[in-house]
Amino acid sequence: MKIVTANRLSDGRVIYAGVDNQPVEHIDQASVLDDTAAEVVLADVAGRPDVFVNPYLFEVQDHAPSGRDRLKERIRSAGPTVGHSVAGGVG
């Protein structure tokens, strides 16, 4: 099973294709698709560059990333990593 993901043009945030191929922000809202449906949805959102930037497919199991890109997709689904470091310094 697969999910379509991309970045949103307006702010660069990670988005997913949800119901009716509408952009959603949380992986739990994304449509989980078989291979054939995933290719159709990917083609649809690729034709909407005003919203979806560089869309692609990744494998999931129950809305959880799986397959070879699972670590990357887990990080992307958790939100921006900027600002999550501990304040304080080196030195």
Phi and psi restraints in degrees (value plus and minus 20) as a CYANA .aco file:
   2 LYS   PHI    -159.1  -119.1
   2 LYS   PSI     138.8   178.8
   3 ILE   PHI    -146.7  -106.7
   3 ILE   PSI     126.2   166.2
   4 VAL   PHI    -116.5   -76.5
   4 VAL   PSI     109.6   149.6
   5 THR   PHI    -150.0  -110.0
   5 THR   PSI     142.1   182.1
   6 ALA   PHI    -185.5  -145.5
   6 ALA   PSI    -192.8  -152.8
   7 ASN   PHI    -132.9   -92.9
   7 ASN   PSI     126.8   166.8
   8 ARG   PHI    -100.1   -60.1
   8 ARG   PSI     113.2   153.2
   9 LEU   PHI     -78.8   -38.8
   9 LEU   PSI     -62.7   -22.7
  10 SER   PHI     -86.6   -46.6
  10 SER   PSI     -52.1   -12.1
  11 ASP   PHI    -160.4  -120.4
  11 ASP   PSI     -20.3    19.7
  12 GLY   PHI      60.0   100.0
  12 GLY   PSI     -20.9    19.1
  13 ARG   PHI     -86.6   -46.6
  13 ARG   PSI     134.2   174.2
  14 VAL   PHI     -90.7   -50.7
  14 VAL   PSI     112.9   152.9
  15 ILE   PHI    -153.2  -113.2
  15 ILE   PSI     144.9   184.9
  16 TYR   PHI    -151.8  -111.8
  16 TYR   PSI     138.8   178.8
  17 ALA   PHI    -104.8   -64.8
  17 ALA   PSI      99.7   139.7
  18 GLY   PHI    -124.3   -84.3
  18 GLY   PSI    -171.7  -131.7
  19 VAL   PHI     -76.9   -36.9
  19 VAL   PSI     115.4   155.4
  20 ASP   PHI      37.1    77.1
  20 ASP   PSI       7.5    47.5
  21 ASN   PHI      41.6    81.6
  21 ASN   PSI       4.5    44.5
  22 GLN   PHI    -102.0   -62.0
  22 GLN   PSI     126.6   166.6
  23 PRO   PHI     -90.3   -50.3
  23 PRO   PSI     114.0   154.0
  24 VAL   PHI    -149.0  -109.0
  24 VAL   PSI     134.3   174.3
  25 GLU   PHI    -115.3   -75.3
  25 GLU   PSI     -37.7     2.3
  26 HIS   PHI    -134.6   -94.6
  26 HIS   PSI     117.9   157.9
  27 ILE   PHI     -78.8   -38.8
  27 ILE   PSI     -50.7   -10.7
  28 ASP   PHI     -86.8   -46.8
  28 ASP   PSI     -38.2     1.8
  29 GLN   PHI    -113.7   -73.7
  29 GLN   PSI     -27.8    12.2
  30 ALA   PHI     -92.2   -52.2
  30 ALA   PSI     129.0   169.0
  31 SER   PHI     -96.8   -56.8
  31 SER   PSI     109.4   149.4
  32 VAL   PHI    -115.6   -75.6
  32 VAL   PSI     103.3   143.3
  33 LEU   PHI    -144.6  -104.6
  33 LEU   PSI     129.4   169.4
  34 ASP   PHI     -96.2   -56.2
  34 ASP   PSI     153.2   193.2
  35 ASP   PHI     -76.5   -36.5
  35 ASP   PSI     -64.9   -24.9
  36 THR   PHI     -86.6   -46.6
  36 THR   PSI     -68.6   -28.6
  37 ALA   PHI     -83.9   -43.9
  37 ALA   PSI     -56.9   -16.9
  38 ALA   PHI     -81.3   -41.3
  38 ALA   PSI     -61.0   -21.0
  39 GLU   PHI     -85.6   -45.6
  39 GLU   PSI     -57.9   -17.9
  40 VAL   PHI     -86.0   -46.0
  40 VAL   PSI     -66.1   -26.1
  41 VAL   PHI     -85.3   -45.3
  41 VAL   PSI     -61.7   -21.7
  42 LEU   PHI     -77.9   -37.9
  42 LEU   PSI     -64.9   -24.9
  43 ALA   PHI     -83.4   -43.4
  43 ALA   PSI     -59.1   -19.1
  44 ASP   PHI     -84.4   -44.4
  44 ASP   PSI     -70.2   -30.2
  45 VAL   PHI     -91.7   -51.7
  45 VAL   PSI     -47.6    -7.6
  46 ALA   PHI     -84.2   -44.2
  46 ALA   PSI     -46.5    -6.5
  47 GLY   PHI    -102.6   -62.6
  47 GLY   PSI     -12.6    27.4
  48 ARG   PHI    -145.2  -105.2
  48 ARG   PSI      42.4    82.4
  49 PRO   PHI     -88.2   -48.2
  49 PRO   PSI     -28.3    11.7
  50 ASP   PHI     -95.1   -55.1
  50 ASP   PSI     -30.7     9.3
  51 VAL   PHI    -145.7  -105.7
  51 VAL   PSI     -74.8   -34.8
  52 PHE   PHI    -116.9   -76.9
  52 PHE   PSI      95.5   135.5
  53 VAL   PHI    -121.4   -81.4
  53 VAL   PSI     105.2   145.2
  54 ASN   PHI      30.6    70.6
  54 ASN   PSI      37.0    77.0
  55 PRO   PHI     -88.4   -48.4
  55 PRO   PSI     129.2   169.2
  56 TYR   PHI    -175.1  -135.1
  56 TYR   PSI     149.4   189.4
  57 LEU   PHI    -121.4   -81.4
  57 LEU   PSI     129.4   169.4
  58 PHE   PHI    -163.6  -123.6
  58 PHE   PSI     135.7   175.7
  59 GLU   PHI    -100.8   -60.8
  59 GLU   PSI     123.1   163.1
  60 VAL   PHI    -157.5  -117.5
  60 VAL   PSI     141.9   181.9
  61 GLN   PHI    -156.5  -116.5
  61 GLN   PSI      89.9   129.9
  62 ASP   PHI      35.5    75.5
  62 ASP   PSI      31.3    71.3
  63 HIS   PHI      45.5    85.5
  63 HIS   PSI     -12.5    27.5
  64 ALA   PHI    -125.7   -85.7
  64 ALA   PSI     110.3   150.3
  65 PRO   PHI     -76.5   -36.5
  65 PRO   PSI     119.8   159.8
  66 SER   PHI    -158.8  -118.8
  66 SER   PSI    -197.4  -157.4
  67 GLY   PHI      58.2    98.2
  67 GLY   PSI    -187.3  -147.3
  68 ARG   PHI     -90.4   -50.4
  68 ARG   PSI     -41.8    -1.8
  69 ASP   PHI    -120.9   -80.9
  69 ASP   PSI      -2.8    37.2
  70 ARG   PHI     -80.7   -40.7
  70 ARG   PSI     -59.9   -19.9
  71 LEU   PHI     -85.6   -45.6
  71 LEU   PSI     -67.1   -27.1
  72 LYS   PHI     -77.2   -37.2
  72 LYS   PSI     -65.7   -25.7
  73 GLU   PHI     -92.0   -52.0
  73 GLU   PSI     -50.8   -10.8
  74 ARG   PHI     -84.9   -44.9
  74 ARG   PSI     -62.0   -22.0
  75 ILE   PHI     -84.2   -44.2
  75 ILE   PSI     -66.5   -26.5
  76 ARG   PHI     -81.3   -41.3
  76 ARG   PSI     -60.0   -20.0
  77 SER   PHI     -91.9   -51.9
  77 SER   PSI     -39.1     0.9
  78 ALA   PHI    -101.6   -61.6
  78 ALA   PSI     -30.3     9.7
  79 GLY   PHI      81.8   121.8
  79 GLY   PSI    -199.9  -159.9
  80 PRO   PHI     -78.9   -38.9
  80 PRO   PSI     122.3   162.3
  81 THR   PHI    -112.7   -72.7
  81 THR   PSI     -31.1     8.9
  82 VAL   PHI     -89.0   -49.0
  82 VAL   PSI     112.9   152.9
  83 GLY   PHI      69.0   109.0
  83 GLY   PSI     -19.0    21.0
  84 HIS   PHI    -114.7   -74.7
  84 HIS   PSI     -22.4    17.6
  85 SER   PHI     -99.5   -59.5
  85 SER   PSI     137.4   177.4
  86 VAL   PHI     -94.5   -54.5
  86 VAL   PSI     113.3   153.3
  87 ALA   PHI     -88.6   -48.6
  87 ALA   PSI     135.1   175.1
  88 GLY   PHI     104.1   144.1
  88 GLY   PSI    -199.4  -159.4
  89 GLY   PHI    -162.1  -122.1
  89 GLY   PSI     155.0   195.0
  90 VAL   PHI    -112.1   -72.1
  90 VAL   PSI     115.6   155.6
